[in-house]
């Protein structure tokens, strides 16, 4: 498998056009912000629930109080449980759904409070509406969601002003509504720029990471990338007892090829070799350039016979027809299975033993080391 590219990094309305890249970014943001969310959400939940005291003194025990109390209690419970629910092991849809539910419950409580406290000062309520609009743009990642919630708060604010028991001149109501929309517009513009800049930074970091794991000549993974993939493969061996194999490949007489045809022809040979090997592998297998004229393949779900069969397919793909500049190219293959107690060096050492045996036996052949 070739090292994957970033895909489409274009950004539209504060989100990556590429849905897979957008999903990866959101998961990254939630993972990075997990510790702060684990501290902030319970604190905000306790603070939000604390308003039951002014609710009690202002409303007394009655239906309106119990409605607000129930919603505040539900927000508190969800906020206290959030650190467990938002763990990185949970799915991104579940984690974002929890954050959205907490936010919507908070907004619902705010909307009900506007109706319950209609007799309070309308201008203080207008200020609180402006603050709530601005707060919506703190929701992680979801620009359009934030805009939608802000419009809902504006609608609640307009209803509150129109139904206010305190007489307000029409011109002032109009001015307050304009202020609501201006606040929403300014917040949306700032948040949109913030969403774009964070995603640009993320895509640049991904690009640098991919470059650091990519062999620049062939476009395959390099040793660093192999270390990462080997850890994933070994985890499957340990957890599910899945058979996994490693194939070490060395092109035969490559130094002679370089001497006879030049280093540029040698580079083209390595590129063409990579292309032919990739065509012979499954999508779940992984091919990297180990160094010089050596390649390594991680073969998934492969016991001894399947691993040897994969090596023979690679051998056939390479020697099936001559290359344009240098003619026929051959290679020797060392195959071994990955053990539960292996690290990369252990597995490579066994594969190298098999490869050395293939070289000594005449080259252009496959050997297996248990």
C-alpha positions in Angstrom: 0.0 0.0 0.0 1.4 3.4 -0.9 1.6 6.2 1.6 -1.8 7.9 1.5 -2.1 11.5 0.4 -4.1 14.2 2.2 -7.0 14.1 -0.2 -8.9 17.3 -0.9 -7.8 20.0 1.6 -10.3 22.6 0.2 -12.3 24.4 2.9 -16.0 25.5 2.4 -18.1 27.1 5.1 -15.5 26.3 7.8 -15.2 22.6 7.0 -13.0 20.4 4.8 -14.8 19.5 1.5 -13.3 16.0 1.9 -15.6 14.3 4.5 -13.0 11.8 5.6 -10.5 14.5 6.3 -13.1 16.6 8.1 -14.0 13.6 10.3 -10.3 13.1 11.1 -9.9 16.8 12.0 -12.9 16.7 14.3 -11.7 13.6 16.1 -8.3 15.3 16.4 -9.8 18.4 17.9 -11.9 16.5 20.4 -8.8 14.4 21.4 -6.7 17.5 21.9 -9.4 19.3 23.8 -10.5 16.3 25.9 -8.6 17.3 29.1 -9.9 20.9 29.1 -13.4 19.7 28.3 -13.2 17.2 31.2 -12.5 20.1 33.5 -14.6 22.9 32.1 -17.9 21.0 31.4 -18.4 19.7 35.0 -17.6 23.3 36.3 -20.1 24.9 33.9 -22.7 22.2 34.7 -22.4 23.0 38.5 -22.4 26.8 37.8 -25.5 26.4 35.5 -27.3 24.3 38.1 -26.5 26.9 40.8 -29.0 29.2 39.2 -31.8 27.1 40.8 -31.3 29.4 43.9 -32.3 32.6 42.1 -35.0 30.6 40.3 -36.4 29.5 43.7 -36.3 33.0 45.2 -37.8 34.6 42.1 -40.4 32.0 41.3 -41.1 30.0 44.4 -42.1 26.4 44.3 -44.4 25.9 41.3 -44.6 24.5 37.8 -42.3 27.0 36.2 -39.6 26.4 38.8 -39.7 22.7 38.5 -39.5 22.9 34.7 -36.3 25.0 34.9 -35.0 22.8 37.8 -35.4 19.6 35.7 -33.6 21.0 32.7 -30.8 22.4 34.9 -30.4 19.1 36.6 -30.3 17.2 33.3 -27.5 19.6 32.1 -25.6 19.0 35.3 -25.8 15.2 35.1 -24.7 15.3 31.4 -21.9 17.7 32.2 -20.6 15.5 35.1 -20.8 12.4 32.9 -19.2 14.1 30.0 -15.5 13.3 30.9 -16.4 9.6 30.7 -18.5 9.9 27.6 -16.0 12.1 25.7 -13.1 9.7 26.0 -11.1 9.3 22.8 -12.2 5.7 22.6 -15.7 6.8 21.9 -16.9 7.5 18.3 -16.7 11.1 17.0 -20.5 11.0 16.3 -21.2 10.1 19.9 -18.9 12.7 21.4 -20.2 15.5 19.2 -23.7 14.4 19.9 -23.1 14.7 23.7 -21.7 18.2 23.3 -24.6 19.2 21.1 -27.1 17.8 23.6 -25.5 19.7 26.5 -25.5 22.9 24.4 -29.1 22.5 23.3 -30.4 21.8 26.8 -28.6 24.9 28.0 -30.2 27.0 25.3 -33.6 25.5 26.0 -33.2 26.4 29.7 -32.2 29.9 28.6 -35.2 30.2 26.3 -37.6 29.1 29.1 -36.0 31.5 31.5 -36.7 34.4 29.0 -40.4 33.4 29.1 -40.5 32.8 32.9 -38.7 36.1 33.7 -40.7 38.3 31.3 -41.3 40.8 34.0 -37.6 41.4 34.5 -35.7 44.3 32.8 -35.9 43.8 29.0 -32.5 45.5 28.3 -30.7 43.1 30.7 -32.4 40.2 28.9 -31.2 41.6 25.6 -27.6 41.7 26.9 -27.9 38.1 28.0 -29.2 37.2 24.5 -26.1 38.9 22.9 -23.8 37.0 25.2 -25.6 33.7 24.5 -25.2 34.3 20.7 -21.5 34.8 21.1 -21.2 31.7 23.2 -22.5 29.4 20.5 -19.3 29.9 18.5 -17.4 28.1 21.2 -18.9 24.7 20.1 -16.1 22.6 18.7 -15.9 22.4 14.9 -19.5 22.9 14.0 -19.8 26.3 12.3 -23.2 25.8 10.6 -24.5 24.3 13.9 -23.4 27.4 15.8 -25.1 29.6 13.2 -28.3 27.6 13.5 -28.4 27.8 17.3 -27.7 31.6 17.2 -30.6 32.1 14.9 -32.8 30.1 17.3 -31.6 32.3 20.2 -32.4 35.4 18.1 -35.9 34.1 17.5 -36.4 33.5 21.3 -35.1 37.0 21.9 -37.5 38.6 19.5 -40.4 36.7 21.0 -39.3 37.8 24.5 -39.2 41.4 23.5 -42.5 41.3 21.7 -44.2 39.6 24.7 -42.5 41.6 27.3 -44.7 42.9 30.1 -42.6 46.1 30.2 -43.6 48.5 27.4 -40.8 49.0 24.9 -40.9 51.5 22.0 -41.0 49.8 18.6 -37.9 51.7 17.5 -36.0 50.3 20.4 -37.2 46.8 19.8 -36.0 47.1 16.2 -32.6 48.4 17.3 -32.2 45.5 19.7 -33.1 43.0 17.0 -30.6 44.6 14.7 -28.0 44.3 17.5 -28.8 40.6 17.8 -28.2 40.0 14.1 -25.0 42.2 14.0 -23.6 40.2 17.0 -24.5 36.9 15.2 -22.9 38.1 12.0 -19.7 39.3 13.6 -19.4 36.2 15.7 -19.9 34.0 12.6 -17.3 35.9 10.6 -14.7 35.6 13.4 -15.5 31.9 14.0 -15.5 31.1 10.3 -12.0 32.6 10.0 -10.9 30.6 13.1 -12.3 27.4 11.6 -10.4 28.0 8.4 -7.1 28.8 10.0 -7.3 25.8 12.3 -8.0 23.5 9.4 -5.2 25.0 7.3 -2.8 24.5 10.2 -4.0 20.9 10.6 -3.6 20.1 6.9 0.0 21.6 6.9 0.9 19.5 9.9 -0.5 16.4 8.2 1.4 17.2 5.1 4.7 17.5 7.1 3.9 14.3 8.9 3.3 12.5 5.6 6.5 13.8 4.1 8.5 12.6 7.2 7.0 9.1 6.6 7.4 9.0 2.8 10.3 7.9 0.6 10.7 10.8 -1.8 11.9 8.7 -4.7 9.3 6.0 -4.9 6.4 7.6 -2.9 6.3 4.5 -0.6 6.4 4.6 3.1 9.9 4.8 4.7 11.3 3.1 7.9 9.5 5.5 10.2 6.2 4.6 8.5 7.0 0.9 8.7 7.6 1.2 12.5 4.1 2.7 12.9 2.4 0.1 10.7 4.3 -2.7 12.4 3.0 -1.6 15.7 -0.6 -1.8 14.4 0.0 -5.2 12.8 1.6 -6.6 16.0 -1.4 -5.3 18.0 -3.7 -7.5 15.8 -1.4 -10.5 16.4 -1.7 -10.0 20.1 -5.4 -9.1 20.3 -6.9 -11.4 17.7 -4.1 -13.9 17.0 -4.3 -13.0 13.3 -1.4 -14.4 11.3 0.7 -11.7 9.8 3.9 -11.9 7.7 6.8 -9.8 6.6 8.7 -10.1 3.3 12.1 -8.6 2.9 13.1 -8.0 -0.8 16.5 -7.1 -2.3 17.0 -6.4 -6.0 19.6 -8.7 -7.5 22.8 -7.2 -8.9 21.6 -3.7 -8.4 25.1 -2.2 -8.0 26.0 -3.7 -11.4 22.9 -2.2 -12.9 23.8 1.2 -11.5 27.4 0.9 -12.9 26.3 -0.2 -16.3 23.3 2.2 -16.9 23.9 5.1 -14.5 22.2 6.2 -11.3 19.3 7.9 -13.1 18.4 4.6 -14.7 18.8 3.0 -11.2 16.3 5.5 -9.8 13.8 4.8 -12.6 14.2 1.0 -11.9 13.4 1.6 -8.2 10.2 3.6 -9.2 9.1 1.0 -11.6 9.8 -1.8 -9.1 7.6 0.0 -6.6 4.8 0.3 -9.1 4.9 -3.4 -10.0 5.0 -4.5 -6.4 2.0 -2.3 -5.6 0.0 -3.8 -8.5 0.6 -7.3 -7.0 -0.5 -6.4 -3.4 -3.9 -6.2 -1.8 -5.1 -2.9 -0.4 -4.6 -4.1 3.2 -1.0 -5.0 2.6 1.8 -2.4 3.2 4.8 -1.8 1.0 7.7 0.4 2.0 11.3 1.1 0.9 13.6 -0.2 3.5 16.7 1.5 2.0 18.8 1.4 -1.1 17.4 -1.4 -3.3 15.6 -3.1 -0.4 11.8 -3.2 0.1 9.6 -4.5 2.9 6.1 -5.8 2.7 3.7 -6.4 5.6 1.2 -9.1 4.5 -2.1 -9.1 6.4 -4.0 -12.3 7.4 -1.2 -14.5 6.1 0.0 -17.8 7.4 3.2 -19.5 6.0 1.7 -20.7 2.7 -0.2 -17.4 2.0 2.9 -15.3 2.8 5.1 -17.4 0.5 2.4 -17.1 -2.2 2.4 -13.4 -1.8 6.2 -13.3 -2.3 5.9 -15.4 -5.4 3.3 -13.0 -6.8 5.7 -10.1 -6.2 8.5 -12.0 -7.8 6.3 -12.6 -10.9 5.2 -9.0 -11.1 8.8 -7.8 -11.1 10.2 -10.3 -13.6 7.1 -10.6 -15.9 8.6 -8.3 -18.5 11.7 -6.2 -19.1 12.0 -2.6 -18.0 12.5 0.0 -20.7 15.9 1.3 -19.7 17.6 -1.7 -18.1 15.9 -4.9 -19.4 15.0 -7.7 -17.0 15.2 -7.1 -13.3 15.1 -9.8 -10.6 15.0 -9.9 -6.8 15.5 -12.3 -3.9 12.8 -12.6 -1.2 13.0 -13.5 2.5 9.7 -14.4 4.2 8.9 -14.8 7.9 5.8 -14.7 10.2 5.4 -12.0 12.8 5.5 -13.3 16.4 3.7 -11.9 19.4 7.0 -11.1 21.1 8.7 -9.6 18.1 9.8 -6.0 17.4 10.7 -4.8 13.9 14.4 -5.6 14.3 13.6 -9.2 15.4 11.3 -9.8 12.4 13.6 -8.2 9.9 16.5 -10.3 11.2 14.6 -13.5 10.5 13.6 -12.3 7.1 17.1 -11.3 6.4 18.3 -14.8 7.2 15.9 -16.2 4.6 16.9 -13.5 2.1 20.6 -14.4 2.7 19.7 -18.0 2.0 17.9 -17.0 -1.2 21.0 -15.1 -2.4 23.3 -18.0 -1.7 21.0 -20.4 -3.5 21.3 -18.5 -6.8 19.1 -15.4 -6.3 15.7 -14.7 -7.9 14.0 -17.0 -5.5 11.8 -17.1 -2.3 13.0 -18.5 1.0 11.1 -18.8 4.3 12.4 -18.6 7.8 10.1 -19.9 10.6 
